[in-house]
Amino acid sequence: MRDFAPENLPQLASFQLDSTSWRSRCTLLRSQTVGLALIGILSFSLVGVAQDNRHAKAGHFSTAAQRFEDKLNFLERNGKSKPVQRRSTQINADEVNAWFHEGGYKLPQGVQKVIFHSQPDTIQANATVDFDQVKEGRHNLNPLLSVFSGVHDVEVTANGSAQNGQGHVTIQSVSIDGVGVPHLALELFVNKYIKPKYPNVGLENDFQMPDRIDTATVGNDNALLTQR
């Protein structure tokens, strides 16, 4: 397993990448596009990753999860090709969800599971989060932050797209156990517990797409990625 480290947006979570390898960047891609992935994946920073978190399990995936793994591998190879093959790759939510569920990617500390869905230009991530683990024992007396404690079901909705190789993801709303979290409380949580470790993570994120990804269009439980 590789450790998750969001860097640029849904720990679900972002997408200025540490350019260690494409495999770290492809997670960014996931988070940003179909779940436009990340987990990003801690819902607030699901959009970006700074290190290689993919877990090689070739031969141990279900059919759906293996399809996603194969697509990631193709995007990597094609992104390195000279010239790059101009083509589109569709990533589907069922493939992404199977891949995460089967251990293709190690979730960040405190995130116990995550499921992605999408509609045109909109990504939804549902996760079970242990906020005490996310905070790593750090406490704060601000009453606005009291909601971020214990284990809860979290739903994050974000807008995401990419044009001319530039991705953009904006967190629109977050709810905990079905109750909406005020924007001010979200900002306080990100500034207190996320930004000290990942300075580029925020509620609005711009980033360069990896490996010659020119456009990313989010649709109904899918994302279409075009390389050029």
C-alpha positions as CSV (number, residue, x, y, z in Angstrom):
1,M,0.0,0.0,0.0
2,R,1.1,3.5,-0.6
3,D,0.3,6.4,1.7
4,F,-2.1,9.1,0.6
5,A,-1.0,12.7,0.7
6,P,-3.3,15.1,-0.9
7,E,-1.7,18.2,-2.5
8,N,-3.8,20.6,-4.5
9,L,-7.4,20.2,-3.3
10,P,-12.1,16.0,-2.5
11,Q,-7.2,14.8,2.1
12,L,-11.0,13.9,-0.9
13,A,-9.6,15.3,-2.1
14,S,-6.6,18.2,-5.0
15,F,-4.7,18.3,-7.4
16,Q,1.1,21.5,-7.7
17,L,1.9,18.1,-7.7
18,D,5.0,16.5,-6.3
19,S,6.1,15.1,-9.6
20,T,7.5,11.9,-8.2
21,S,5.8,9.8,-10.8
22,W,2.7,9.7,-13.0
23,R,1.1,7.2,-10.7
24,S,0.9,9.9,-8.0
25,R,-0.5,12.3,-10.6
26,C,-3.1,9.9,-11.9
27,T,-4.7,9.9,-8.4
28,L,-4.9,13.6,-8.7
29,L,-6.7,12.9,-12.0
30,R,-9.1,10.6,-10.4
31,S,-9.9,12.8,-7.6
32,Q,-10.4,15.7,-9.9
33,T,-12.4,14.1,-12.6
34,V,-14.5,11.2,-11.6
35,G,-13.9,11.5,-8.1
36,L,-12.2,13.7,-10.0
37,A,-10.9,11.6,-7.6
38,L,-9.7,12.6,-4.8
39,I,-10.9,11.5,-2.1
40,G,-9.8,13.6,-3.6
41,I,-10.2,11.9,-0.6
42,L,-10.5,13.4,2.6
43,S,-13.4,15.2,1.3
44,F,-11.9,18.6,1.6
45,S,-8.7,17.8,-0.3
46,L,-9.7,14.9,-2.4
47,V,-8.3,16.6,-5.3
48,G,-4.6,16.1,-5.2
49,V,-1.8,13.9,-4.2
50,A,1.8,14.4,-3.6
51,Q,3.1,10.9,-3.5
52,D,2.7,7.5,-5.1
53,N,-0.3,5.9,-3.5
54,R,-1.3,3.3,-6.0
55,H,-1.1,-0.3,-4.8
56,A,-0.1,-2.7,-7.6
57,K,-2.5,-5.6,-7.5
58,A,-2.5,-6.8,-11.0
59,G,-4.4,-10.1,-11.3
60,H,-6.2,-9.5,-8.0
61,F,-8.8,-7.0,-9.1
62,S,-12.4,-7.5,-10.2
63,T,-13.2,-6.9,-13.8
64,A,-14.4,-3.3,-13.1
65,A,-11.4,-2.4,-11.0
66,Q,-9.0,-3.9,-13.5
67,R,-10.5,-1.8,-16.3
68,F,-9.7,1.3,-14.3
69,E,-6.2,0.1,-13.6
70,D,-5.7,-0.6,-17.3
71,K,-6.9,2.9,-18.2
72,L,-4.5,4.5,-15.8
73,N,-1.7,2.5,-17.2
74,F,-2.6,3.5,-20.8
75,L,-2.8,7.2,-19.8
76,E,0.7,6.9,-18.3
77,R,2.2,5.2,-21.4
78,N,0.5,7.6,-23.8
79,G,1.5,10.6,-21.8
80,K,5.1,9.6,-22.2
81,S,4.8,8.8,-25.9
82,K,6.4,11.1,-28.6
83,P,4.2,12.1,-30.2
84,V,1.3,11.5,-27.8
85,Q,-1.6,9.6,-29.3
86,R,-4.6,12.0,-29.5
87,R,-7.5,10.2,-28.1
88,S,-10.1,10.2,-25.3
89,T,-10.5,7.8,-22.4
90,Q,-13.7,7.5,-20.5
91,I,-13.4,6.7,-16.8
92,N,-16.6,5.3,-15.2
93,A,-17.7,5.6,-11.6
94,D,-18.3,1.9,-11.1
95,E,-14.7,1.2,-12.1
96,V,-13.3,3.9,-9.8
97,N,-15.4,2.7,-6.8
98,A,-14.4,-0.9,-7.4
99,W,-10.7,0.1,-7.6
100,F,-10.8,2.0,-4.3
101,H,-12.9,-0.7,-2.6
102,E,-10.4,-3.4,-3.6
103,G,-7.4,-1.5,-2.3
104,G,-6.0,0.1,-5.5
105,Y,-5.4,3.2,-3.5
106,K,-4.6,3.6,0.2
107,L,-7.1,6.1,1.7
108,P,-5.7,8.9,3.9
109,Q,-5.6,8.6,7.6
110,G,-9.1,8.8,9.1
111,V,-11.0,8.0,5.8
112,Q,-12.5,4.6,6.1
113,K,-14.2,4.3,2.7
114,V,-15.3,6.5,-0.2
115,I,-17.7,6.2,-3.1
116,F,-17.8,8.6,-6.0
117,H,-20.7,9.6,-8.3
118,S,-21.0,12.5,-10.8
119,Q,-23.3,14.5,-12.9
120,P,-22.3,17.0,-15.6
121,D,-19.5,19.2,-14.2
122,T,-20.3,18.0,-10.7
123,I,-18.6,15.4,-8.5
124,Q,-20.1,13.9,-5.4
125,A,-18.0,11.9,-2.9
126,N,-19.5,10.0,0.1
127,A,-17.0,8.9,2.7
128,T,-16.9,7.6,6.3
129,V,-14.4,9.8,8.2
130,D,-12.9,9.5,11.6
131,F,-12.1,13.2,12.3
132,D,-10.2,12.5,15.4
133,Q,-7.7,10.5,13.3
134,V,-7.6,13.3,10.7
135,K,-6.8,15.8,13.4
136,E,-4.0,13.5,14.8
137,G,-4.9,14.3,18.4
138,R,-4.9,18.1,17.9
139,H,-7.8,19.9,19.6
140,N,-9.3,23.3,19.3
141,L,-11.8,25.1,21.5
142,N,-13.4,27.0,18.7
143,P,-17.1,25.9,18.8
144,L,-17.3,26.1,15.0
145,L,-14.8,23.2,14.8
146,S,-16.7,21.0,17.3
147,V,-18.6,19.2,14.5
148,F,-15.3,17.8,13.2
149,S,-15.0,15.0,15.8
150,G,-15.8,11.4,16.0
151,V,-16.8,9.1,13.1
152,H,-19.3,10.4,10.6
153,D,-20.7,10.0,7.2
154,V,-19.5,12.9,5.0
155,E,-20.8,14.0,1.6
156,V,-18.8,16.4,-0.5
157,T,-20.1,18.1,-3.7
158,A,-17.6,19.8,-6.0
159,N,-17.5,21.4,-9.5
160,G,-14.7,20.1,-11.6
161,S,-13.4,20.5,-15.2
162,A,-10.2,20.9,-17.2
163,Q,-9.4,22.9,-20.3
164,N,-6.1,23.5,-22.1
165,G,-4.3,21.3,-19.6
166,Q,-5.5,23.2,-16.5
167,G,-7.8,21.7,-14.0
168,H,-10.2,23.5,-11.7
169,V,-12.1,22.0,-8.7
170,T,-14.2,24.0,-6.3
171,I,-15.9,22.5,-3.2
172,Q,-19.5,23.6,-3.3
173,S,-20.9,21.9,-0.1
174,V,-20.1,19.5,2.6
175,S,-22.6,17.7,4.9
176,I,-21.9,15.6,7.9
177,D,-24.6,13.0,8.8
178,G,-26.9,14.8,6.4
179,V,-26.4,18.2,8.0
180,G,-24.8,21.0,6.0
181,V,-21.5,22.4,7.3
182,P,-21.2,26.2,7.2
183,H,-18.6,27.5,4.8
184,L,-16.8,29.4,7.5
185,A,-16.4,26.2,9.6
186,L,-15.0,24.4,6.5
187,E,-12.5,27.2,6.0
188,L,-11.4,27.0,9.6
189,F,-11.0,23.2,9.5
190,V,-8.9,23.4,6.3
191,N,-6.8,26.2,7.7
192,K,-6.3,24.6,11.0
193,Y,-5.8,20.9,10.2
194,I,-5.0,20.6,6.5
195,K,-3.0,23.6,5.3
196,P,-0.2,23.3,7.8
197,K,0.6,19.9,6.2
198,Y,-0.6,20.6,2.7
199,P,-0.3,24.4,2.0
200,N,-1.8,24.1,-1.5
201,V,-5.0,22.5,-0.4
202,G,-8.1,24.6,-0.2
203,L,-11.8,24.8,-1.1
204,E,-10.9,26.2,-4.6
205,N,-8.1,24.6,-6.5
206,D,-6.3,25.2,-9.8
207,F,-3.7,22.7,-11.0
208,Q,-2.0,21.4,-14.1
209,M,-3.3,18.1,-15.4
210,P,-0.8,15.3,-15.6
211,D,0.6,13.6,-18.6
212,R,-0.7,15.6,-21.5
213,I,-4.3,15.5,-20.3
214,D,-5.8,18.5,-22.2
215,T,-9.4,18.4,-21.2
216,A,-11.5,16.6,-18.6
217,T,-15.3,16.6,-18.8
218,V,-17.4,15.2,-16.0
219,G,-20.7,13.5,-17.0
220,N,-23.2,11.2,-15.5
221,D,-21.1,8.8,-13.4
222,N,-18.2,9.2,-15.8
223,A,-15.4,11.5,-16.9
224,L,-14.0,11.9,-20.4
225,L,-10.3,12.6,-20.5
226,T,-8.6,13.8,-23.7
227,Q,-4.8,13.7,-24.2
228,R,-3.0,15.7,-26.9
